[in-house]
Amino acid sequence: MRSRRPPISPAVLQHAAATIKCLGHPLRLRLLEGMESGERTVSELQSFSDASQATVSEQLGILRGHGVVEARRDGPFVHYRITEPKVRRILACIRDCDAAPAGRTK
């Protein structure tokens, strides 16, 4: 028989919901994927995502505003890195769940 898990606290649920909402955009997920192995500049992320500089900067601003990434200026370059430890696990989970549901194709 399984033991019942304690309910998740309201504060944890609030934080999780805000993080999930922030990650709920394909480009933001792609940008995070680009930062999985370390810091990346806006130009590197632009090439990785095939999005315009303005669009990449806008999405990075959203991720930064939610505390998911951090920016570090180095001369004319701004380097971004993931600061929310759970993001890598979420990306791994997305990869693990990539199989198409039964009866549907990707």
Secondary structure as the mmCIF struct_conf table of DSSP 4:
data_model
#
loop_
_struct_conf.conf_type_id
_struct_conf.id
_struct_conf.beg_label_comp_id
_struct_conf.beg_label_asym_id
_struct_conf.beg_label_seq_id
_struct_conf.end_label_comp_id
_struct_conf.end_label_asym_id
_struct_conf.end_label_seq_id
HELX_LH_PP_P HELX_LH_PP_P1 ARG A 2 SER A 9
HELX_RH_AL_P HELX_RH_AL_P1 PRO A 10 LEU A 23
BEND BEND1 HIS A 25 HIS A 25
HELX_RH_AL_P HELX_RH_AL_P2 PRO A 26 GLY A 34
TURN_TY1_P TURN_TY1_P1 MET A 35 SER A 37
BEND BEND2 GLY A 38 GLY A 38
STRN STRN1 ARG A 40 THR A 41
HELX_RH_AL_P HELX_RH_AL_P3 VAL A 42 SER A 49
TURN_TY1_P TURN_TY1_P2 ASP A 50 ASP A 50
HELX_RH_AL_P HELX_RH_AL_P4 GLN A 53 GLY A 65
TURN_TY1_P TURN_TY1_P3 HIS A 66 GLY A 67
BEND BEND3 VAL A 68 VAL A 68
STRN STRN2 VAL A 69 ASP A 74
TURN_TY1_P TURN_TY1_P4 GLY A 75 PRO A 76
STRN STRN3 PHE A 77 ILE A 82
TURN_TY1_P TURN_TY1_P5 PRO A 85 PRO A 85
HELX_RH_AL_P HELX_RH_AL_P5 LYS A 86 ASP A 96
TURN_TY1_P TURN_TY1_P6 CYS A 97 CYS A 97
BEND BEND4 ALA A 99 ALA A 99
HELX_LH_PP_P HELX_LH_PP_P2 ALA A 100 PRO A 101
TURN_TY1_P TURN_TY1_P7 ALA A 102 GLY A 103
#
